[in-house]
Amino acid sequence: MRDFDALLIEGVFFQKDSDDDCMGGLHCQLDNGQQVSVINAMMRLNGSHVQISVHHLPPMPPDPTKQGGGCCLWGGNDPRFQSAGGTTFCPFGHHKEPTKLLNVVANGILKLDVGFYDSETTFVVHQFDGTEVKLPFQHHLPGHYGRIAAATFVDIDKMKDILMKSGGLDAVEGMGQKATDLCDLLGRLADPKKGG
């Protein structure tokens, strides 16, 4: 079994022109300004058993007057995300459903799926029930603030050792509570009757 590995890519996703990477040059500009190639970062997990989450990440608190609660940048001031005719068209559909957010979670073997065209290349998670989950990078992440989080599975004893060296179970439980709070917030944002 491979050693434990984790990946977190969070920031503004965009297509980088004239790039030789697959997936049309999908990159993420991190909060510190660094630009990361998504395919290059994810290749180290290729062939591994992973739990992965790909989602939009609105600011805290979300702004209900903005598309995607503020995570959608289409139609704003950034020239990378200008729609035809200056409209607020969003490839994910925020112009029609402004509260909808991307949230894909999968568990299985992560594999690079090379398409005929670069724009068809993506990662697929082959789940153990026989289903495949194509990760929706091409049309759902560019022009959005989002997150890709993935971790490999390891045996329990190895995981305990790694957790103890990284700050213990309290740090992990804190991250779990933040994830629960975000899910609750997303539910309220999608359904204003629940208090969003």
N, CA and C atoms as an extended XYZ file, in Angstrom:
588
Properties=species:S:1:pos:R:3:atomname:S:1:resname:S:1:resid:I:1 pbc="F F F"
N         0.844       -1.180        0.000 N   MET     1
C         0.000        0.000        0.000 CA  MET     1
C         0.890        1.243        0.000 C   MET     1
N         0.496        2.262       -0.756 N   ARG     2
C         1.263        3.505       -0.827 CA  ARG     2
C         1.180        4.269        0.489 C   ARG     2
N         2.138        5.176        0.671 N   ASP     3
C         2.089        6.058        1.831 CA  ASP     3
C         0.947        7.046        1.683 C   ASP     3
N         0.556        7.608        2.794 N   PHE     4
C        -0.497        8.604        2.797 CA  PHE     4
C        -0.043        9.839        2.024 C   PHE     4
N        -0.941       10.385        1.221 N   ASP     5
C        -0.673       11.620        0.484 CA  ASP     5
C        -1.972       12.409        0.437 C   ASP     5
N        -1.867       13.713        0.487 N   ALA     6
C        -3.041       14.575        0.427 CA  ALA     6
C        -2.747       15.746       -0.491 C   ALA     6
N        -3.801       16.268       -1.072 N   LEU     7
C        -3.690       17.372       -2.015 CA  LEU     7
C        -4.800       18.369       -1.722 C   LEU     7
N        -4.452       19.639       -1.678 N   LEU     8
C        -5.435       20.697       -1.520 CA  LEU     8
C        -5.084       21.807       -2.498 C   LEU     8
N        -5.995       22.074       -3.429 N   ILE     9
C        -5.832       23.176       -4.377 CA  ILE     9
C        -7.036       24.076       -4.176 C   ILE     9
N        -6.802       25.295       -3.734 N   GLU    10
C        -7.903       26.217       -3.449 CA  GLU    10
C        -7.558       27.597       -3.978 C   GLU    10
N        -8.496       28.160       -4.747 N   GLY    11
C        -8.286       29.494       -5.295 CA  GLY    11
C        -9.171       29.704       -6.502 C   GLY    11
N        -8.742       30.602       -7.394 N   VAL    12
C        -9.493       30.926       -8.600 CA  VAL    12
C        -8.991       30.038       -9.738 C   VAL    12
N        -9.891       29.236      -10.295 N   PHE    13
C        -9.544       28.328      -11.387 CA  PHE    13
C        -9.711       29.033      -12.722 C   PHE    13
N        -8.773       28.771      -13.648 N   PHE    14
C        -8.810       29.409      -14.962 CA  PHE    14
C        -8.070       28.546      -15.974 C   PHE    14
N        -8.380       28.785      -17.247 N   GLN    15
C        -7.668       28.119      -18.339 CA  GLN    15
C        -6.491       28.995      -18.726 C   GLN    15
N        -5.316       28.420      -18.765 N   LYS    16
C        -4.117       29.166      -19.135 CA  LYS    16
C        -3.845       28.899      -20.606 C   LYS    16
N        -3.883       29.930      -21.415 N   ASP    17
C        -3.652       29.796      -22.851 CA  ASP    17
C        -2.209       29.413      -23.140 C   ASP    17
N        -2.018       28.827      -24.325 N   SER    18
C        -0.711       28.418      -24.845 CA  SER    18
C         0.080       27.615      -23.824 C   SER    18
N        -0.596       26.666      -23.212 N   ASP    19
C         0.037       25.811      -22.224 CA  ASP    19
C         0.051       24.389      -22.767 C   ASP    19
N         1.106       23.671      -22.524 N   ASP    20
C         1.221       22.312      -23.050 CA  ASP    20
C         0.569       21.260      -22.166 C   ASP    20
N         0.022       21.658      -21.035 N   ASP    21
C        -0.634       20.695      -20.154 CA  ASP    21
C        -1.878       20.144      -20.815 C   ASP    21
N        -2.294       18.966      -20.378 N   CYS    22
C        -3.593       18.432      -20.785 CA  CYS    22
C        -4.675       19.237      -20.079 C   CYS    22
N        -5.902       18.880      -20.299 N   MET    23
C        -7.049       19.530      -19.695 CA  MET    23
C        -7.079       21.012      -20.031 C   MET    23
N        -6.598       21.364      -21.222 N   GLY    24
C        -6.685       22.744      -21.678 CA  GLY    24
C        -5.915       23.723      -20.834 C   GLY    24
N        -4.947       23.263      -20.074 N   GLY    25
C        -4.157       24.177      -19.258 CA  GLY    25
C        -4.903       24.670      -18.034 C   GLY    25
N        -5.747       23.835      -17.421 N   LEU    26
C        -6.473       24.252      -16.224 CA  LEU    26
C        -5.492       24.533      -15.102 C   LEU    26
N        -5.581       25.733      -14.564 N   HIS    27
C        -4.716       26.172      -13.480 CA  HIS    27
C        -5.561       26.748      -12.354 C   HIS    27
N        -4.925       26.929      -11.225 N   CYS    28
C        -5.563       27.582      -10.090 CA  CYS    28
C        -4.613       28.654       -9.576 C   CYS    28
N        -5.137       29.860       -9.410 N   GLN    29
C        -4.353       30.921       -8.788 CA  GLN    29
C        -4.683       30.907       -7.306 C   GLN    29
N        -3.692       30.531       -6.511 N   LEU    30
C        -3.857       30.439       -5.074 CA  LEU    30
C        -3.946       31.835       -4.459 C   LEU    30
N        -4.377       31.906       -3.222 N   ASP    31
C        -4.509       33.197       -2.545 CA  ASP    31
C        -3.182       33.942       -2.437 C   ASP    31
N        -2.058       33.217       -2.436 N   ASN    32
C        -0.746       33.862       -2.348 CA  ASN    32
C        -0.233       34.320       -3.708 C   ASN    32
N        -1.050       34.156       -4.775 N   GLY    33
C        -0.675       34.585       -6.114 CA  GLY    33
C        -0.016       33.509       -6.964 C   GLY    33
N         0.434       32.430       -6.343 N   GLN    34
C         1.069       31.342       -7.080 CA  GLN    34
C         0.047       30.667       -7.992 C   GLN    34
N         0.491       30.274       -9.197 N   GLN    35
C        -0.364       29.555      -10.132 CA  GLN    35
C         0.064       28.095      -10.178 C   GLN    35
N        -0.933       27.195      -10.047 N   VAL    36
C        -0.669       25.761       -9.987 CA  VAL    36
C        -1.378       25.084      -11.155 C   VAL    36
N        -0.658       24.216      -11.875 N   SER    37
C        -1.262       23.398      -12.914 CA  SER    37
C        -2.015       22.265      -12.226 C   SER    37
N        -3.316       22.162      -12.493 N   VAL    38
C        -4.131       21.139      -11.837 CA  VAL    38
C        -3.648       19.743      -12.215 C   VAL    38
N        -3.398       19.504      -13.498 N   ILE    39
C        -2.985       18.155      -13.900 CA  ILE    39
C        -1.643       17.775      -13.292 C   ILE    39
N        -0.705       18.703      -13.273 N   ASN    40
C         0.598       18.388      -12.692 CA  ASN    40
C         0.477       18.066      -11.207 C   ASN    40
N        -0.345       18.818      -10.502 N   ALA    41
C        -0.524       18.582       -9.069 CA  ALA    41
C        -1.214       17.244       -8.815 C   ALA    41
N        -2.192       16.898       -9.651 N   MET    42
C        -2.968       15.681       -9.414 CA  MET    42
C        -2.285       14.410       -9.905 C   MET    42
N        -1.315       14.531      -10.792 N   MET    43
C        -0.668       13.337      -11.338 CA  MET    43
C        -0.019       12.475      -10.263 C   MET    43
N         0.412       13.073       -9.168 N   ARG    44
C         1.051       12.264       -8.123 CA  ARG    44
C         0.063       11.305       -7.457 C   ARG    44
N        -1.258       11.554       -7.617 N   LEU    45
C        -2.274       10.670       -7.057 CA  LEU    45
C        -2.833        9.705       -8.093 C   LEU    45
N        -2.411        9.837       -9.344 N   ASN    46
C        -2.912        8.985      -10.420 CA  ASN    46
C        -2.649        7.515      -10.088 C   ASN    46
N        -3.696        6.693      -10.156 N   GLY    47
C        -3.586        5.274       -9.857 CA  GLY    47
C        -3.772        4.928       -8.388 C   GLY    47
N        -3.996        5.924       -7.541 N   SER    48
C        -4.161        5.702       -6.100 CA  SER    48
C        -5.631        5.582       -5.718 C   SER    48
N        -5.877        4.897       -4.599 N   HIS    49
C        -7.213        4.866       -4.001 CA  HIS    49
C        -7.369        6.165       -3.217 C   HIS    49
N        -8.325        6.994       -3.638 N   VAL    50
C        -8.493        8.312       -3.036 CA  VAL    50
C        -9.936        8.578       -2.631 C   VAL    50
N       -10.086        9.505       -1.722 N   GLN    51
C       -11.354       10.181       -1.444 CA  GLN    51
C       -11.113       11.585       -1.963 C   GLN    51
N       -11.983       12.065       -2.863 N   ILE    52
C       -11.763       13.370       -3.477 CA  ILE    52
C       -13.042       14.189       -3.451 C   ILE    52
N       -12.868       15.487       -3.299 N   SER    53
C       -13.979       16.423       -3.324 CA  SER    53
C       -13.595       17.578       -4.232 C   SER    53
N       -14.509       17.928       -5.132 N   VAL    54
C       -14.322       19.061       -6.038 CA  VAL    54
C       -15.537       19.950       -5.840 C   VAL    54
N       -15.329       21.203       -5.428 N   HIS    55
C       -16.487       22.055       -5.183 CA  HIS    55
C       -16.174       23.539       -5.327 C   HIS    55
N       -17.246       24.289       -5.569 N   HIS    56
C       -17.161       25.744       -5.519 CA  HIS    56
C       -17.077       26.149       -4.059 C   HIS    56
N       -16.428       27.280       -3.804 N   LEU    57
C       -16.232       27.721       -2.431 CA  LEU    57
C       -16.549       29.213       -2.333 C   LEU    57
N       -17.792       29.548       -1.957 N   PRO    58
C       -18.132       30.968       -1.818 CA  PRO    58
C       -17.436       31.564       -0.596 C   PRO    58
N       -17.317       32.894       -0.556 N   PRO    59
C       -16.705       33.532        0.610 CA  PRO    59
C       -17.585       33.319        1.842 C   PRO    59
N       -16.996       33.522        2.996 N   MET    60
C       -17.746       33.402        4.248 CA  MET    60
C       -17.969       34.787        4.815 C   MET    60
N       -19.144       35.252        5.017 N   PRO    61
C       -20.392       34.612        4.622 CA  PRO    61
C       -20.653       34.812        3.129 C   PRO    61
N       -21.420       33.918        2.520 N   PRO    62
C       -21.749       34.079        1.100 CA  PRO    62
C       -22.570       35.342        0.870 C   PRO    62
N       -22.431       35.909       -0.318 N   ASP    63
C       -23.200       37.090       -0.694 CA  ASP    63
C       -24.373       36.634       -1.557 C   ASP    63
N       -25.600       36.634       -1.018 N   PRO    64
C       -26.746       36.128       -1.775 CA  PRO    64
C       -27.115       36.984       -2.991 C   PRO    64
N       -26.512       38.162       -3.122 N   THR    65
C       -26.800       39.013       -4.284 CA  THR    65
C       -25.885       38.696       -5.463 C   THR    65
N       -24.903       37.811       -5.262 N   LYS    66
C       -23.948       37.481       -6.319 CA  LYS    66
C       -24.110       36.038       -6.762 C   LYS    66
N       -23.730       35.796       -8.015 N   GLN    67
C       -23.791       34.439       -8.566 CA  GLN    67
C       -22.906       33.508       -7.754 C   GLN    67
N       -23.464       32.342       -7.402 N   GLY    68
C       -22.710       31.368       -6.627 CA  GLY    68
C       -22.351       31.869       -5.245 C   GLY    68
N       -23.110       32.809       -4.731 N   GLY    69
C       -22.814       33.356       -3.412 CA  GLY    69
C       -21.534       34.164       -3.379 C   GLY    69
N       -20.977       34.465       -4.559 N   GLY    70
C       -19.739       35.228       -4.657 CA  GLY    70
C       -18.568       34.424       -5.176 C   GLY    70
N       -18.740       33.102       -5.394 N   CYS    71
C       -17.621       32.292       -5.909 CA  CYS    71
C       -17.522       32.366       -7.430 C   CYS    71
N       -18.578       32.823       -8.107 N   CYS    72
C       -18.591       32.899       -9.567 CA  CYS    72
C       -18.057       34.262      -10.012 C   CYS    72
N       -17.050       34.242      -10.863 N   LEU    73
C       -16.405       35.473      -11.315 CA  LEU    73
C       -16.792       35.866      -12.734 C   LEU    73
N       -17.705       35.120      -13.351 N   TRP    74
C       -18.093       35.417      -14.724 CA  TRP    74
C       -18.859       36.742      -14.792 C   TRP    74
N       -18.494       37.571      -15.767 N   GLY    75
C       -19.171       38.849      -15.970 CA  GLY    75
C       -18.664       39.957      -15.080 C   GLY    75
N       -17.620       39.702      -14.295 N   GLY    76
C       -17.058       40.721      -13.407 CA  GLY    76
C       -15.962       41.502      -14.110 C   GLY    76
N       -14.999       41.975      -13.350 N   ASN    77
C       -13.926       42.818      -13.884 CA  ASN    77
C       -12.714       42.044      -14.381 C   ASN    77
N       -12.625       40.752      -14.099 N   ASP    78
C       -11.471       39.957      -14.504 CA  ASP    78
C       -11.591       39.622      -15.990 C   ASP    78
N       -10.627       40.067      -16.822 N   PRO    79
C       -10.724       39.828      -18.268 CA  PRO    79
C       -10.701       38.350      -18.656 C   PRO    79
N       -10.244       37.471      -17.781 N   ARG    80
C       -10.229       36.041      -18.091 CA  ARG    80
C       -11.637       35.459      -18.121 C   ARG    80
N       -12.589       36.130      -17.481 N   PHE    81
C       -13.926       35.566      -17.320 CA  PHE    81
C       -15.003       36.490      -17.878 C   PHE    81
N       -14.735       37.074      -19.028 N   GLN    82
C       -15.720       37.928      -19.679 CA  GLN    82
C       -16.584       37.092      -20.606 C   GLN    82
N       -17.874       37.239      -20.482 N   SER    83
C       -18.811       36.535      -21.348 CA  SER    83
C       -19.090       37.376      -22.576 C   SER    83
N       -19.553       36.735      -23.633 N   ALA    84
C       -19.871       37.438      -24.876 CA  ALA    84
C       -20.906       38.524      -24.618 C   ALA    84
N       -20.657       39.703      -25.142 N   GLY    85
C       -21.619       40.801      -25.016 CA  GLY    85
C       -21.693       41.394      -23.621 C   GLY    85
N       -20.720       41.061      -22.749 N   GLY    86
C       -20.710       41.631      -21.414 CA  GLY    86
C       -21.797       41.086      -20.496 C   GLY    86
N       -22.369       39.936      -20.841 N   THR    87
C       -23.417       39.355      -20.002 CA  THR    87
C       -22.786       38.656      -18.803 C   THR    87
N       -23.604       38.161      -17.914 N   THR    88
C       -23.122       37.417      -16.756 CA  THR    88
C       -23.213       35.913      -17.005 C   THR    88
N       -23.221       35.493      -18.283 N   PHE    89
C       -23.282       34.074      -18.616 CA  PHE    89
C       -22.169       33.316      -17.902 C   PHE    89
N       -22.517       32.191      -17.306 N   CYS    90
C       -21.563       31.336      -16.608 CA  CYS    90
C       -21.707       29.927      -17.175 C   CYS    90
N       -20.612       29.279      -17.590 N   PRO    91
C       -20.696       27.930      -18.153 CA  PRO    91
C       -21.304       26.905      -17.195 C   PRO    91
N       -21.220       27.128      -15.898 N   PHE    92
C       -21.819       26.225      -14.919 CA  PHE    92
C       -23.323       26.463      -14.780 C   PHE    92
N       -23.777       27.655      -15.157 N   GLY    93
C       -25.209       27.960      -15.097 CA  GLY    93
C       -25.612       28.910      -13.987 C   GLY    93
N       -24.649       29.590      -13.380 N   HIS    94
C       -24.999       30.529      -12.310 CA  HIS    94
C       -25.886       31.674      -12.790 C   HIS    94
N       -25.835       32.003      -14.082 N   HIS    95
C       -26.686       33.075      -14.604 CA  HIS    95
C       -28.160       32.674      -14.558 C   HIS    95
N       -28.444       31.369      -14.539 N   LYS    96
C       -29.826       30.882      -14.454 CA  LYS    96
C       -30.181       30.437      -13.037 C   LYS    96
N       -29.236       29.820      -12.354 N   GLU    97
C       -29.447       29.327      -10.985 CA  GLU    97
C       -28.317       29.866      -10.101 C   GLU    97
N       -28.462       31.108       -9.626 N   PRO    98
C       -27.351       31.750       -8.915 CA  PRO    98
C       -26.950       31.095       -7.596 C   PRO    98
N       -27.808       30.284       -6.988 N   THR    99
C       -27.459       29.673       -5.701 CA  THR    99
C       -26.907       28.269       -5.847 C   THR    99
N       -26.881       27.728       -7.068 N   LYS   100
C       -26.378       26.374       -7.302 CA  LYS   100
C       -24.859       26.362       -7.110 C   LYS   100
N       -24.365       25.323       -6.443 N   LEU   101
C       -22.927       25.186       -6.244 CA  LEU   101
C       -22.474       23.782       -6.635 C   LEU   101
N       -21.305       23.702       -7.217 N   LEU   102
C       -20.703       22.424       -7.574 CA  LEU   102
C       -20.243       21.723       -6.301 C   LEU   102
N       -20.565       20.438       -6.181 N   ASN   103
C       -20.093       19.634       -5.059 CA  ASN   103
C       -20.056       18.178       -5.512 C   ASN   103
N       -18.870       17.693       -5.854 N   VAL   104
C       -18.702       16.315       -6.307 CA  VAL   104
C       -17.762       15.615       -5.331 C   VAL   104
N       -18.204       14.480       -4.812 N   VAL   105
C       -17.393       13.688       -3.900 CA  VAL   105
C       -17.335       12.266       -4.454 C   VAL   105
N       -16.143       11.682       -4.471 N   ALA   106
C       -15.998       10.325       -4.989 CA  ALA   106
C       -14.920        9.584       -4.206 C   ALA   106
N       -15.044        8.258       -4.201 N   ASN   107
C       -14.111        7.395       -3.500 CA  ASN   107
C       -13.798        6.224       -4.426 C   ASN   107
N       -12.520        6.073       -4.782 N   GLY   108
C       -12.124        4.982       -5.664 CA  GLY   108
C       -10.723        5.201       -6.197 C   GLY   108
N       -10.442        4.570       -7.325 N   ILE   109
C        -9.121        4.670       -7.953 CA  ILE   109
C        -9.135        5.838       -8.935 C   ILE   109
N        -8.244        6.794       -8.722 N   LEU   110
C        -8.143        7.991       -9.567 CA  LEU   110
C        -7.297        7.669      -10.796 C   LEU   110
N        -7.839        7.949      -11.978 N   LYS   111
C        -7.113        7.686      -13.226 CA  LYS   111
C        -7.239        8.876      -14.161 C   LYS   111
N        -6.146        9.203      -14.825 N   LEU   112
C        -6.179       10.221      -15.870 CA  LEU   112
C        -6.865        9.611      -17.084 C   LEU   112
N        -7.854       10.291      -17.604 N   ASP   113
C        -8.598        9.838      -18.776 CA  ASP   113
C        -8.264       10.798      -19.919 C   ASP   113
N        -7.383       10.363      -20.811 N   VAL   114
C        -6.905       11.224      -21.892 CA  VAL   114
C        -7.905       11.192      -23.037 C   VAL   114
N        -8.417       12.351      -23.379 N   GLY   115
C        -9.369       12.470      -24.474 CA  GLY   115
C        -8.664       12.720      -25.796 C   GLY   115
N        -9.429       12.676      -26.872 N   PHE   116
C        -8.877       12.936      -28.201 CA  PHE   116
C        -8.351       14.369      -28.277 C   PHE   116
N        -9.111       15.293      -27.700 N   TYR   117
C        -8.693       16.695      -27.605 CA  TYR   117
C        -8.300       16.976      -26.168 C   TYR   117
N        -7.390       17.938      -25.962 N   ASP   118
C        -6.992       18.305      -24.605 CA  ASP   118
C        -8.203       18.656      -23.749 C   ASP   118
N        -9.192       19.320      -24.360 N   SER   119
C       -10.361       19.752      -23.590 CA  SER   119
C       -11.218       18.578      -23.117 C   SER   119
N       -10.990       17.389      -23.673 N   GLU   120
C       -11.735       16.198      -23.253 CA  GLU   120
C       -10.985       15.396      -22.187 C   GLU   120
N        -9.762       15.780      -21.886 N   THR   121
C        -8.953       15.074      -20.913 CA  THR   121
C        -9.349       15.506      -19.508 C   THR   121
N        -9.529       14.532      -18.633 N   THR   122
C        -9.893       14.826      -17.255 CA  THR   122
C        -9.462       13.660      -16.385 C   THR   122
N        -9.782       13.730      -15.126 N   PHE   123
C        -9.563       12.611      -14.224 CA  PHE   123
C       -10.893       11.924      -13.971 C   PHE   123
N       -10.834       10.602      -13.807 N   VAL   124
C       -12.021        9.795      -13.527 CA  VAL   124
C       -11.723        8.998      -12.266 C   VAL   124
N       -12.734        8.891      -11.402 N   VAL   125
C       -12.615        8.043      -10.216 CA  VAL   125
C       -13.416        6.781      -10.489 C   VAL   125
N       -12.728        5.641      -10.496 N   HIS   126
C       -13.369        4.345      -10.691 CA  HIS   126
C       -13.763        3.841       -9.305 C   HIS   126
N       -15.062        3.954       -8.998 N   GLN   127
C       -15.555        3.581       -7.678 CA  GLN   127
C       -15.700        2.063       -7.581 C   GLN   127
N       -15.738        1.570       -6.360 N   PHE   128
C       -15.729        0.128       -6.148 CA  PHE   128
C       -17.083       -0.520       -6.399 C   PHE   128
N       -18.129        0.273       -6.614 N   ASP   129
C       -19.430       -0.299       -6.989 CA  ASP   129
C       -19.554       -0.443       -8.503 C   ASP   129
N       -18.461       -0.143       -9.231 N   GLY   130
C       -18.456       -0.282      -10.680 CA  GLY   130
C       -18.775        0.996      -11.433 C   GLY   130
N       -19.181        2.041      -10.734 N   THR   131
C       -19.488        3.306      -11.403 CA  THR   131
C       -18.228        4.143      -11.573 C   THR   131
N       -18.301        5.075      -12.514 N   GLU   132
C       -17.202        6.009      -12.748 CA  GLU   132
C       -17.718        7.423      -12.534 C   GLU   132
N       -16.892        8.247      -11.905 N   VAL   133
C       -17.226        9.655      -11.707 CA  VAL   133
C       -16.185       10.473      -12.452 C   VAL   133
N       -16.627       11.139      -13.544 N   LYS   134
C       -15.730       12.057      -14.250 CA  LYS   134
C       -15.692       13.351      -13.465 C   LYS   134
N       -14.503       13.784      -13.110 N   LEU   135
C       -14.394       15.014      -12.340 CA  LEU   135
C       -14.621       16.205      -13.272 C   LEU   135
N       -15.524       17.087      -12.909 N   PRO   136
C       -16.016       18.135      -13.817 CA  PRO   136
C       -15.128       19.371      -13.866 C   PRO   136
N       -13.900       19.192      -14.327 N   PHE   137
C       -12.966       20.301      -14.334 CA  PHE   137
C       -13.216       21.324      -15.442 C   PHE   137
N       -13.478       20.863      -16.640 N   GLN   138
C       -13.454       21.729      -17.814 CA  GLN   138
C       -14.447       22.888      -17.798 C   GLN   138
N       -15.694       22.611      -17.503 N   HIS   139
C       -16.714       23.650      -17.642 CA  HIS   139
C       -17.238       24.155      -16.314 C   HIS   139
N       -16.902       23.488      -15.229 N   HIS   140
C       -17.491       23.858      -13.953 CA  HIS   140
C       -16.550       24.599      -13.016 C   HIS   140
N       -15.244       24.458      -13.184 N   LEU   141
C       -14.314       25.144      -12.295 CA  LEU   141
C       -13.785       26.482      -12.826 C   LEU   141
N       -13.413       26.602      -14.113 N   PRO   142
C       -12.856       27.882      -14.556 CA  PRO   142
C       -13.828       29.039      -14.311 C   PRO   142
N       -13.265       30.143      -13.810 N   GLY   143
C       -14.077       31.323      -13.519 CA  GLY   143
C       -14.747       31.257      -12.159 C   GLY   143
N       -14.279       30.361      -11.320 N   HIS   144
C       -14.865       30.207       -9.978 CA  HIS   144
C       -13.768       30.065       -8.936 C   HIS   144
N       -14.089       30.550       -7.740 N   TYR   145
C       -13.251       30.255       -6.589 CA  TYR   145
C       -13.713       28.882       -6.116 C   TYR   145
N       -12.787       27.950       -6.003 N   GLY   146
C       -13.176       26.591       -5.649 CA  GLY   146
C       -12.063       25.849       -4.947 C   GLY   146
N       -12.318       24.551       -4.770 N   ARG   147
C       -11.368       23.715       -4.042 CA  ARG   147
C       -11.391       22.299       -4.609 C   ARG   147
N       -10.195       21.728       -4.710 N   ILE   148
C       -10.026       20.301       -4.976 CA  ILE   148
C        -9.267       19.754       -3.770 C   ILE   148
N        -9.879       18.809       -3.084 N   ALA   149
C        -9.232       18.196       -1.921 CA  ALA   149
C        -9.246       16.688       -2.125 C   ALA   149
N        -8.099       16.060       -1.953 N   ALA   150
C        -8.010       14.612       -2.136 CA  ALA   150
C        -7.023       14.043       -1.135 C   ALA   150
N        -7.303       12.818       -0.716 N   ALA   151
C        -6.395       12.104        0.181 CA  ALA   151
C        -6.412       10.636       -0.182 C   ALA   151
N        -5.244       10.016       -0.057 N   THR   152
C        -5.147        8.580       -0.323 CA  THR   152
C        -5.536        7.802        0.927 C   THR   152
N        -5.916        6.554        0.724 N   PHE   153
C        -6.255        5.674        1.826 CA  PHE   153
C        -5.017        4.891        2.230 C   PHE   153
N        -4.837        4.722        3.523 N   VAL   154
C        -3.731        3.934        4.057 CA  VAL   154
C        -4.275        3.078        5.191 C   VAL   154
N        -3.447        2.175        5.700 N   ASP   155
C        -3.928        1.368        6.814 CA  ASP   155
C        -4.045        2.227        8.078 C   ASP   155
N        -4.861        1.798        9.016 N   ILE   156
C        -5.211        2.583       10.201 CA  ILE   156
C        -3.988        2.937       11.053 C   ILE   156
N        -3.080        1.993       11.287 N   ASP   157
C        -1.919        2.275       12.122 CA  ASP   157
C        -1.036        3.353       11.503 C   ASP   157
N        -0.851        3.278       10.196 N   LYS   158
C        -0.046        4.280        9.506 CA  LYS   158
C        -0.731        5.650        9.594 C   LYS   158
N        -2.067        5.672        9.452 N   MET   159
C        -2.810        6.921        9.535 CA  MET   159
C        -2.689        7.547       10.927 C   MET   159
N        -2.768        6.736       11.976 N   LYS   160
C        -2.637        7.258       13.339 CA  LYS   160
C        -1.273        7.917       13.539 C   LYS   160
N        -0.223        7.262       13.061 N   ASP   161
C         1.116        7.838       13.183 CA  ASP   161
C         1.213        9.178       12.465 C   ASP   161
N         0.666        9.250       11.265 N   ILE   162
C         0.722       10.481       10.481 CA  ILE   162
C        -0.071       11.583       11.172 C   ILE   162
N        -1.247       11.252       11.684 N   LEU   163
C        -2.074       12.247       12.371 CA  LEU   163
C        -1.378       12.785       13.615 C   LEU   163
N        -0.764       11.918       14.380 N   MET   164
C        -0.092       12.358       15.598 CA  MET   164
C         1.074       13.288       15.269 C   MET   164
N         1.769       13.031       14.182 N   LYS   165
C         2.891       13.879       13.777 CA  LYS   165
C         2.421       15.217       13.214 C   LYS   165
N         1.166       15.278       12.719 N   SER   166
C         0.673       16.509       12.079 CA  SER   166
C        -0.208       17.350       12.990 C   SER   166
N        -0.240       17.061       14.266 N   GLY   167
C        -1.023       17.901       15.160 CA  GLY   167
C        -2.121       17.146       15.883 C   GLY   167
N        -2.248       15.876       15.629 N   GLY   168
C        -3.199       15.060       16.363 CA  GLY   168
C        -4.606       15.109       15.832 C   GLY   168
N        -5.465       14.365       16.506 N   LEU   169
C        -6.852       14.229       16.080 CA  LEU   169
C        -7.643       15.515       16.245 C   LEU   169
N        -7.247       16.395       17.179 N   ASP   170
C        -7.980       17.650       17.369 CA  ASP   170
C        -7.975       18.483       16.089 C   ASP   170
N        -6.837       18.510       15.389 N   ALA   171
C        -6.751       19.286       14.140 CA  ALA   171
C        -7.694       18.713       13.093 C   ALA   171
N        -7.755       17.385       13.005 N   VAL   172
C        -8.626       16.745       12.024 CA  VAL   172
C       -10.095       16.974       12.381 C   VAL   172
N       -10.429       16.846       13.656 N   GLU   173
C       -11.816       17.078       14.076 CA  GLU   173
C       -12.231       18.510       13.780 C   GLU   173
N       -11.321       19.476       13.958 N   GLY   174
C       -11.625       20.874       13.648 CA  GLY   174
C       -11.934       21.059       12.174 C   GLY   174
N       -11.176       20.379       11.306 N   MET   175
C       -11.445       20.475        9.869 CA  MET   175
C       -12.794       19.849        9.550 C   MET   175
N       -13.135       18.751       10.225 N   GLY   176
C       -14.433       18.114       10.006 CA  GLY   176
C       -15.577       19.027       10.389 C   GLY   176
N       -15.428       19.773       11.478 N   GLN   177
C       -16.472       20.705       11.898 CA  GLN   177
C       -16.611       21.824       10.876 C   GLN   177
N       -15.492       22.321       10.350 N   LYS   178
C       -15.559       23.366        9.323 CA  LYS   178
C       -16.281       22.853        8.081 C   LYS   178
N       -16.015       21.605        7.693 N   ALA   179
C       -16.689       21.020        6.532 CA  ALA   179
C       -18.185       20.889        6.796 C   ALA   179
N       -18.560       20.483        8.012 N   THR   180
C       -19.979       20.374        8.368 CA  THR   180
C       -20.643       21.740        8.319 C   THR   180
N       -19.962       22.765        8.836 N   ASP   181
C       -20.512       24.122        8.802 CA  ASP   181
C       -20.704       24.598        7.364 C   ASP   181
N       -19.739       24.278        6.479 N   LEU   182
C       -19.844       24.683        5.079 CA  LEU   182
C       -21.021       23.993        4.404 C   LEU   182
N       -21.218       22.694        4.667 N   CYS   183
C       -22.362       21.975        4.085 CA  CYS   183
C       -23.671       22.597        4.544 C   CYS   183
N       -23.758       22.949        5.827 N   ASP   184
C       -24.961       23.591        6.356 CA  ASP   184
C       -25.191       24.933        5.661 C   ASP   184
N       -24.114       25.694        5.487 N   LEU   185
C       -24.210       26.994        4.829 CA  LEU   185
C       -24.652       26.848        3.372 C   LEU   185
N       -24.106       25.856        2.668 N   LEU   186
C       -24.491       25.631        1.277 CA  LEU   186
C       -25.974       25.276        1.186 C   LEU   186
N       -26.466       24.476        2.130 N   GLY   187
C       -27.880       24.114        2.144 CA  GLY   187
C       -28.765       25.331        2.347 C   GLY   187
N       -28.353       26.225        3.242 N   ARG   188
C       -29.141       27.439        3.476 CA  ARG   188
C       -29.086       28.374        2.282 C   ARG   188
N       -27.927       28.427        1.612 N   LEU   189
C       -27.793       29.280        0.438 CA  LEU   189
C       -28.682       28.773       -0.695 C   LEU   189
N       -28.773       27.465       -0.840 N   ALA   190
C       -29.609       26.878       -1.902 CA  ALA   190
C       -31.086       26.991       -1.592 C   ALA   190
N       -31.447       27.045       -0.317 N   ASP   191
C       -32.860       27.118        0.072 CA  ASP   191
C       -33.040       28.279        1.050 C   ASP   191
N       -33.402       29.482        0.541 N   PRO   192
C       -33.524       30.656        1.405 CA  PRO   192
C       -34.528       30.465        2.542 C   PRO   192
N       -35.462       29.528        2.405 N   LYS   193
C       -36.450       29.297        3.459 CA  LYS   193
C       -35.812       28.728        4.719 C   LYS   193
N       -34.602       28.143        4.587 N   LYS   194
C       -33.910       27.574        5.740 CA  LYS   194
C       -33.087       28.613        6.497 C   LYS   194
N       -33.163       29.873        6.074 N   GLY   195
C       -32.466       30.907        6.811 CA  GLY   195
C       -31.246       31.448        6.136 C   GLY   195
N       -31.081       31.200        4.815 N   GLY   196
C       -29.874       31.671        4.110 CA  GLY   196
C       -30.050       33.021        3.532 C   GLY   196
